[in-house]
Amino acid sequence: MTMEMEYHNPVLLKETVDGLNIKEDGVYVDVTFGGGGHSKEILSRLGENGKLFAFDQDQDALENAIDDPRFKLISQNFRHLKKFLRFYGIKKVDGILGDFGVSSHQFDVAERGFSLRFEADLDMRMDQEGEISAFHVVNEYSERDLISLLFSYGELRNSKAIAARIIEVREEKPIKTTEELRVALKRFLPNYKEHKILAQIYQAIRIEVNQEIEALKEFLLETLDMLESGGRMSLISYHSLEDRLVKRFIRNGLFEGEPEKDFYGRFEVPFKKVGGLIIPSKEEIKINNRARSAKLRIAERV
């Protein structure tokens, strides 16, 4: 098994790269490099004058850097897209690919604390040098903040009761591991849906630790400046919070509210949608179960 397959089996590989409508001499960005699967496919379609920049804040991803003069891997969060591309003299790009969420590698390395399958320290940092870990969130956040993130990011209706239980347990002693968190919240985890509810709790904590929603919003706003007219973006989301943001932003360039209309009731939009929602085939899900919740949306800069 290759390092790339161990790291991340790229989801919707052909569909996502097809969506970029690649020009041989274009400049492209893969903002979620991971194992490099999508990047390799983009490079295979670029000519010798094409360029590909990739972003990944996970130190482990640096081991997968591609030896190609047309390629540059930037060890940063994609929320800083414009700043670091400008550093390399790039003011506009022809296409941007994003495959959001947690990589297979992050789930599979037990000590990273992302997976329900392993007991591990509460961590969940995509950037291993990040200041806030899951331990910090679980043991130091106020009850009010815990309620807010469990409700907003985990979509848990009983967020108040779960937060109260976390406070109660941590007053006795810190909750240090994924297993200690599971035991602490056992009363909220009936056997028939323990995995589903735990996944929602993990998701809420992980999104908070990595500021995933804020980072996605900042990134999307930067695409307005960075994409050439006619440039494409192909974006894969894995949960409804991300997908709603992406869908709404593609529709009118905003995250909430409606765009201002002129005297005639018309308004300008920054993107036009390319095709409809794309989801993985049954065959792909059979090969790669983590593809099951993927949603791909493609848009073109007006």
N, C-alpha and C positions, 0 to 999 in steps of 0.2 A: 504493500500500500504506500502510495507516495505521500510526502509531507503535505502536499496541497489537499489531498483527499482526507487526510487525518485532520487538517486544519479546518477546512470548510468546503463542502461539496456545493459549488455555486448553483443557486436556484434560478430557474427560468433563464438559463445562460444565453441561449440563442435569441429568445424573444426580447430580452433586455438590451442586448447589444444591437440586434436588428433595429430596435426602436430609436437608436441614436442616429441612424441613417448616415453612417460614417463616410467622411470624405478622406481620401488617401493622405492628403497633406494637412489635415485638420489638427486642432489642438483639443484634447479631451481630458477629462478628469474622472477618476474612479475614487469617490470620497470614502469608500468603505473597503479598503484593499484586502484585508484578511489573508486568505491563502493565495490570492492573486488569480483566481480562476477567471473572473470577469476581465481583469486587466490583460491577461494573456490572449483572450479572445479579441479584445480591442486591438492589441498590438498586431495580431495576425491579419487584421484588415487595414492597417495603416501602411502607407508607403514609407520610403526612407526619410522623407521630409516631415512626416507626421510626428506629433508629440503626445505623450501621455504622462500626466501627473497623477499620483495617487496619495491619498491621506489615510493614516491609521494611527490612533492614539495608543494602541496596544503594543507594548514593547515586543511581545512574542511575534507579531506580524512582520517585524523587521527582518526576521530570519528568512522570510519568503521573498525578499526583494529580487526583482528580475534583472538579470545582467543584459541590458540592452541600452544602447546610446540614446534611444528615443524616450527612455523611461526615467522618471524621478519619483522616489518614494519620500513623502514628507511625514515625519513622525509628529503629527498634530491632530487635534479634533477638527472635524470638517466645518465646525462653526466658524473657524478662522480662514475659510476658503479664500476670500479676497485678499486679506493681508499677506498670506504666504505666496499666493500666485503672483501678486504684485512684486514681492521680493525677487521672484525669478523673472521679472519683466513681462509677465503675462497680464494683459488688461482685459482680454475677451477670449472666450473659448467656444468651441463648436458643439460641445456636448458634455453632459454631466451624468454620471451613473451613481446611484445610491442604493445600497442593499442594507437597510437599517436593522437594528435589533442585535441580538447576541449571536456570535459565530458558533459553529459546531465545536470549534476548538475550546472556546471559553466554557461551554457547557461540559465538555469532556474532561477538562483538567480539574480534578476534584477540589484542589486547594483554592481555586478561584472562587468557590462558594456560590456559583450560579445555578447549580443543578439540584433537583430534588433527590437525585439518585445517590448522592454521597453525603456523608457527614463531613463538614469542613468548618473552618472559622468563618464567621459572618464577614464577608468581604465585598464581593460583587462589583469591584472597580474595574471598568474597562481600561482605564489608564492606571496602571499599578502604582503610579506616583501621586495619584489624586489624594487630596487631604481627607475627604469624607468617605468612610466605608460603611457597609451595612451595620457593623457593630456600633458605629457612631449614631446612625439613624435610630436603631432599635433601643439603644441605652441612654441616649442624651436628648433626643427630640422631646419637646413638650407633648402632653396629651393632645392638645389642640392641633399641633402640626401632624401628629401621627394620624389623627382622625381625617384630616384634610387629604393627606397623601394616599391613605388606604381607600378613601371614597373616590378621589379624583383619578388616581392612577391604577387602582386595583378594581375599581367599580364594585366595591363591596358595600352592600346596604347596611351591614351590621358593623361598620367601621368604628363606631363609638364603643361598642362592647369589646371588640378586639383590642383597640388602643388601651382601654381601661385595664384589660388583662395583662398586656405587656407592661404597663406601669406597675401593676400589683406585683408581678413576678420579679421585675428588675429591682424593686425596692429591697427584696430579700438578698439577691445577688445578681451580678451582671449576666445577661444572656449572651454567651460567647460563640455558640456554634449553631449551625442549621438544625441539628437534631434537638438542641435545647429549645430553640424557637418552636419547633414542631410540637414538642412535649408541652411547652407552656400554653400552646393554643389548641390542645387536643380536644377540648370541649366544643370547639367550633368546626371540627373536622370529622363529620360522620363518614363511616367507612366507604359508603357508595360514592362520595364525591370529595374525599380527602385530597386527592391529587389536584383536582380542579381548583379548590379553594386555596390550597397552599401555593399553587402556581400564580393565582391572582395576588396573594400576599407578597410573594417573591417579586413579581412584576412591579408592584407598587414601590417596594423598597429599592429595587434596581434602577427604576426610572429616576427616583429621587437622588440616589447616590451619583448617578452619571449625568444628571440634569438633561435627560434625553429629550424632553419636550422643548425646553428652552433652546437646546442646541439645534434641534430640527427647525424651529422657527427662525433662529438667527441664520442658519444655512439657507433656508428657502428665500429669505429676504435678500441674501447676497447673490442668489442666482439672477435676480433682476438686473444687477449691474454687470455680472460676469458673462451671461450668455449673449452671443451674437444674435442679431435678428435672423430667424430661421434656424437657430441652434436648438438642439433637443435636450430634454432631460428624461431619463428612465429611472423611476423611483419605485423600489419594492418596500412595502410595509408589512408588518406581521401582527399588529394588533390595531383595534378600531381607533384608538386615540391618535396614532400616527396617521392612519389612512384617512381619517376625517380631516386632519390638518392639510395633508397633501391634496386631497380632492378639492377642498374649499379654496386652497391657494391657487391651484390650477384654474379653477372656475373664475375667480375674480381678483386674485392677487392679495386677498385679505384673509385673516384668520377668524374674524368676527365682523358682524355688521355688513352693510352693503356699500358698494362704491358710489361716489357722488355722481349724480346725473347732470347733464347739461340742460339747457332750456327746452330741448326737444325730447328729454327723457332718455337720452342715449348715454352710455358710459363706455370708456375704453377698458379693455382687459389686456394684461401683459402676455398672456399665453393663449394658445388654442390647443384644445385637447386633440390628441392623435389616437384614433381608435377608441375602443372601450376598455373596461377593466379586463385585465388578463390574469388568470389564475393557473396554477400548475395542472398538468394532466394527471389522470389517475395513475398512469405509468410512472411519472416522475415522483409522485407521492409514495408509490410502492418502493421505489429505489431509495428515496430520501424523505423519510417521514417528516423531517423538520420543514419541508416545503409546504405542508398541508395548509398553513394559514397565510401563505404569501399572497400579496395583492400587488400587481404591477400597474402603474399608471404612467403614461407617456404624454409629454406636452412639448409644444414648439413655441419658442419666443417670437412674439409678433414683431 
